[in-house]
Amino acid sequence: MRKTEILTLSLPPRLLEEIEKVTNKENLTRSELIREALRFYLKEKERWKQIRKWGEITKKRFSIKKEEDIEKIVDQIRR
């Protein structure tokens, strides 16, 4: 039983050239590079989701409604 699925992918020639450069330089297959890129992308999306969540919590905690509120808080902390 196969542990992976085959995916057909269309890419513009210029992007494929970049992929070829990286795979040759880093001694990877196209599949390895694309898997690594997707893992990185998904991890970053989750990271930014957590950052936005933390931002919303902080916004509520400090009653921040506009950017000027942030500047006031920073000024108070600096004093």
FIBASE-196365 format. One line per field, with one value per atom (N, C-alpha, C): residue in three letters; residue number from 1; x, y, z. Coordinates in pm, 1 decimal. Each point is the difference from the previous one (the first is absolute). Last residue first. Layout:
type <- (ALA ...)
seq <- (NUM ...)
east <- (X ...)
north <- (Y ...)
up <- (Z ...)
This chain:
type <- (ARG ARG ARG ARG ARG ARG ILE ILE ILE GLN GLN GLN ASP ASP ASP VAL VAL VAL ILE ILE ILE LYS LYS LYS GLU GLU GLU ILE ILE ILE ASP ASP ASP GLU GLU GLU GLU GLU GLU LYS LYS LYS LYS LYS LYS ILE ILE ILE SER SER SER PHE PHE PHE ARG ARG ARG LYS LYS LYS LYS LYS LYS THR THR THR ILE ILE ILE GLU GLU GLU GLY GLY GLY TRP TRP TRP LYS LYS LYS ARG ARG ARG ILE ILE ILE GLN GLN GLN LYS LYS LYS TRP TRP TRP ARG ARG ARG GLU GLU GLU LYS LYS LYS GLU GLU GLU LYS LYS LYS LEU LEU LEU TYR TYR TYR PHE PHE PHE ARG ARG ARG LEU LEU LEU ALA ALA ALA GLU GLU GLU ARG ARG ARG ILE ILE ILE LEU LEU LEU GLU GLU GLU SER SER SER ARG ARG ARG THR THR THR LEU LEU LEU ASN ASN ASN GLU GLU GLU LYS LYS LYS ASN ASN ASN THR THR THR VAL VAL VAL LYS LYS LYS GLU GLU GLU ILE ILE ILE GLU GLU GLU GLU GLU GLU LEU LEU LEU LEU LEU LEU ARG ARG ARG PRO PRO PRO PRO PRO PRO LEU LEU LEU SER SER SER LEU LEU LEU THR THR THR LEU LEU LEU ILE ILE ILE GLU GLU GLU THR THR THR LYS LYS LYS ARG ARG ARG MET MET MET)
seq <- (79 79 79 78 78 78 77 77 77 76 76 76 75 75 75 74 74 74 73 73 73 72 72 72 71 71 71 70 70 70 69 69 69 68 68 68 67 67 67 66 66 66 65 65 65 64 64 64 63 63 63 62 62 62 61 61 61 60 60 60 59 59 59 58 58 58 57 57 57 56 56 56 55 55 55 54 54 54 53 53 53 52 52 52 51 51 51 50 50 50 49 49 49 48 48 48 47 47 47 46 46 46 45 45 45 44 44 44 43 43 43 42 42 42 41 41 41 40 40 40 39 39 39 38 38 38 37 37 37 36 36 36 35 35 35 34 34 34 33 33 33 32 32 32 31 31 31 30 30 30 29 29 29 28 28 28 27 27 27 26 26 26 25 25 25 24 24 24 23 23 23 22 22 22 21 21 21 20 20 20 19 19 19 18 18 18 17 17 17 16 16 16 15 15 15 14 14 14 13 13 13 12 12 12 11 11 11 10 10 10 9 9 9 8 8 8 7 7 7 6 6 6 5 5 5 4 4 4 3 3 3 2 2 2 1 1 1)
east <- (848.3 23.2 33.1 -118.7 134.5 30.9 -434.0 96.2 141.4 -349.8 -13.0 103.7 -26.8 55.4 -7.0 -203.7 146.3 64.6 -467.3 46.4 151.8 -202.1 -13.8 52.1 -20.6 106.1 -4.4 -346.3 124.7 114.7 -415.0 -5.1 128.8 -78.3 46.7 -0.6 -181.0 145.5 56.1 -493.0 66.1 150.6 -288.8 -99.4 61.8 114.2 55.6 -105.3 30.1 -106.5 52.3 232.6 39.6 -101.7 -81.2 56.9 32.2 -142.6 -109.6 51.8 322.0 -85.4 -113.9 271.5 69.4 -82.5 -155.6 -8.2 62.1 39.2 -139.3 -18.1 421.7 -26.5 -141.4 122.6 64.7 -24.8 -147.5 -80.2 55.8 246.1 -122.4 -90.1 381.7 40.1 -122.4 -60.5 22.9 39.0 -42.9 -132.8 12.2 393.0 -64.3 -141.1 232.3 72.4 -66.7 -155.5 -42.5 65.2 134.8 -140.6 -51.2 431.5 -4.2 -143.5 65.2 50.2 -6.3 -106.2 -104.7 41.1 320.4 -115.2 -108.0 372.2 38.8 -118.7 -56.7 8.2 32.6 6.9 -136.7 -2.0 418.6 -60.7 -142.1 225.3 61.1 -62.4 -132.1 -50.0 53.5 166.9 -139.1 -62.0 440.2 -3.5 -143.3 63.8 52.1 -8.2 -119.2 -98.3 46.3 295.4 -108.5 -101.1 476.5 -92.0 -103.6 507.1 -133.0 -76.3 455.9 -4.3 -131.2 145.2 -17.4 -11.7 63.9 91.4 -5.5 -304.5 137.7 99.3 -451.5 17.0 141.4 -117.1 7.6 23.1 -63.4 123.4 17.6 -403.3 113.7 132.0 -389.1 -3.3 119.8 -65.8 47.0 3.8 -183.4 144.6 59.1 -464.8 62.7 151.9 -254.4 1.3 64.9 -59.4 97.2 9.8 -327.6 138.3 103.5 -493.5 55.2 147.4 -341.8 82.0 44.0 -355.7 39.6 77.6 -111.7 15.0 43.0 -196.9 39.9 -4.6 66.1 -64.3 52.1 -34.5 61.1 -82.9 67.9 -90.4 75.1 170.7 -10.0 -102.2 125.2 -11.4 -8.5 -140.4 77.4 -24.5 -25.9 -82.8 87.8)
north <- (5550.8 96.4 -69.0 -242.4 57.6 96.6 -191.1 -101.8 56.5 271.0 -20.3 -100.5 74.6 117.7 -17.2 -331.0 -7.6 117.1 3.3 -108.2 -10.2 302.1 46.7 -105.2 -116.0 98.8 51.7 -281.6 -76.4 95.4 184.7 -63.0 -77.3 188.2 100.6 -56.1 -253.8 -1.9 98.6 -186.9 56.5 5.7 -209.1 17.5 55.7 -269.4 69.8 4.7 -180.1 83.9 84.5 -357.3 139.1 98.8 -472.0 18.1 145.4 -138.9 3.7 32.2 -55.4 114.3 14.6 -380.6 118.1 126.1 -399.3 -9.5 124.1 -41.6 27.0 -3.3 -120.8 141.8 38.3 -454.9 69.0 150.5 -251.7 -32.6 71.3 28.5 80.7 -23.3 -267.6 139.1 91.4 -451.9 14.4 143.2 -102.5 -13.3 19.6 -23.2 130.8 -1.6 -409.2 95.8 137.0 -332.7 -27.8 98.0 22.0 39.9 -19.2 -157.6 146.0 51.1 -460.2 36.2 151.3 -168.5 -34.7 37.1 60.8 87.2 -25.1 -289.9 133.1 96.2 -426.5 -9.2 136.2 -29.5 -6.7 -10.7 -12.7 132.3 2.1 -412.7 87.6 140.3 -306.9 -42.6 90.9 69.7 45.4 -42.8 -148.3 145.6 49.8 -457.9 35.2 150.6 -160.6 -38.1 38.5 56.4 98.7 -28.4 -170.7 -24.8 111.9 81.3 -48.0 -40.0 233.4 -144.7 -61.6 476.0 -64.0 -151.9 274.8 56.4 -76.4 -113.5 -33.2 45.9 114.4 -144.8 -43.4 455.7 -36.2 -149.9 165.0 57.1 -45.5 -114.5 -79.0 50.4 246.7 -129.2 -84.7 398.8 26.1 -129.2 -22.0 25.1 24.0 -35.8 -131.0 13.6 390.9 -62.2 -137.8 226.4 72.0 -60.2 -164.3 -39.3 67.0 -82.3 81.3 -37.2 -368.6 112.1 82.7 -430.7 88.4 117.7 -537.9 140.4 78.3 -502.5 64.2 150.1 -437.2 128.5 55.9 -490.6 71.9 123.4 -267.0 20.8 77.8 -357.2 135.8 3.8 -401.5 92.3 145.3 -517.0 122.7 95.7 -554.7 118.3 125.4)
up <- (3034.3 109.8 124.1 -394.8 -10.9 114.5 -47.9 42.4 -0.3 -163.3 145.7 49.7 -465.9 70.0 149.9 -262.3 -13.5 72.5 -25.4 88.2 -3.3 -298.1 138.6 97.8 -456.9 23.6 143.4 -140.6 14.6 30.7 -102.6 132.2 27.0 -426.5 97.0 142.5 -364.7 6.8 102.7 89.0 -117.7 23.7 314.7 -105.7 -128.4 504.8 -115.5 -109.2 487.6 -58.2 -116.6 255.4 18.2 -58.4 -21.0 134.0 27.8 -434.9 96.9 140.0 -336.4 -34.7 101.2 22.7 52.4 -24.4 -187.2 146.4 63.4 -463.9 37.4 151.7 -174.3 -20.5 40.7 1.1 111.3 -9.7 -360.1 117.7 123.1 -397.8 -8.9 121.4 -33.4 24.9 -4.5 -116.0 143.6 36.2 -453.0 61.9 151.1 -248.6 -13.6 57.6 -5.4 85.6 -4.8 -293.1 137.4 96.9 -446.5 8.8 142.7 -94.8 9.0 9.9 -70.7 133.0 20.5 -425.1 95.8 142.8 -343.4 -21.1 105.4 -9.7 46.6 -8.9 -184.5 146.5 60.2 -465.7 52.3 151.9 -220.1 -15.7 55.8 -14.8 99.8 -5.2 -329.2 131.6 110.1 -431.1 9.5 132.5 -94.4 13.0 18.7 -87.7 132.4 23.5 -428.2 102.3 139.6 -361.6 -5.5 110.9 113.9 -111.2 0.6 182.3 36.4 -125.5 101.4 -20.5 50.6 -32.8 130.3 -8.7 -394.8 99.3 132.0 -348.3 -38.3 106.2 57.3 14.9 -36.6 -60.1 141.7 16.6 -437.5 57.3 144.4 -218.3 -50.1 58.1 92.9 69.4 -41.8 -228.1 136.3 81.3 -430.7 -8.1 138.2 -33.6 -16.4 -11.0 7.1 131.7 -5.9 -407.2 82.8 140.8 -315.8 -29.4 90.5 189.8 -108.2 -21.1 186.4 44.4 -119.7 188.4 -109.8 57.2 167.0 32.4 -122.5 232.7 -124.3 23.3 345.9 -25.7 -130.9 313.7 -111.0 -29.1 483.4 -112.3 -107.1 417.1 -52.1 -112.6 224.9 112.4 -44.8 -220.2 -16.1 116.9 -16.1 0.0 0.0)
